[in-house]
Amino acid sequence: MLMKKIQHQLELSFWDITIQTLSENKLARHVFRDAYRLTREPELFQDWLSIGLTSLAGFISGMGIFFLLSIAY
């Protein structure tokens, strides 16, 4: 019984904070809205995944080139 009451209080606190944050913070609203859209639209998720993986590959390639050049000189 005590655990159920604690769980209920934690859930209420979480939603109070979440609702307040979304009400006052435009950035948080945009992030949550876009994250929700990513989960509901598979094409959009695939596009962002492709962009992210391409960016990561470019970053790792750049770090590798920097590392190789720093060893060579």
N, C-alpha and C positions, 0 to 999 in steps of 0.2 A: 504494500500500500504506500509506504514511504517513497519507494523508488518511482512509482507511478506519479506521485505528486511532484517529485523533483524533475522528472522528465517533462511533465506538463509545464512547470515553471520555466524550464530551459527553452522549451519550444515557444512559449509566449514571449520570452525575452528576445529570442532570435528574430521572431517576426516583427516585434516592436522596433528593433534596431534596423532590420531590413527595410521596413516600410518608411521609417524616418529617413534613412539614407537615400532611398529612391525618391522620396518627396523633395529633399533639399539639394541633391547633387545631380546636376545634369550629366556629368561624365559617367556616373554610376548607372543612370537610366539608359544611356546609350550603350554601355558595355553589356548590361543585362539584356537589352532588346536585341542587340546583334548576336549575342551568344545564344539566345533563344531561337533566333532565325536560323543560325547555323545548325542547330539540332533538328529543326523542322524541314529544312530545304537541303536535300542531299547534293544537288548540283552546286549550291553555294559552298557547302562544306568541302566538296572536291576541289573547287576553284581555290579556296583559301589554303587547303592542304597542299596543293601544287605550288602555290606562291610561297608558302612557308618552307617547303622542302627545297625549292630552288634557291631561296634566300640562304638557307642553312648550308647548302652545297657551295654557294659562292663564298660565304663567310669562311668555311673550312678550307676551301681552295686558297683564298687569300692569306689565311694564317699559315698554311703549308708553304706557300711561296715566300712569305716573309721569313719563316723559319729557315728554309733552304738558303735564302740569300744572306741571312745573318750568319749562317755557318760558313758560307763560301767566302765572305769578306771578313 
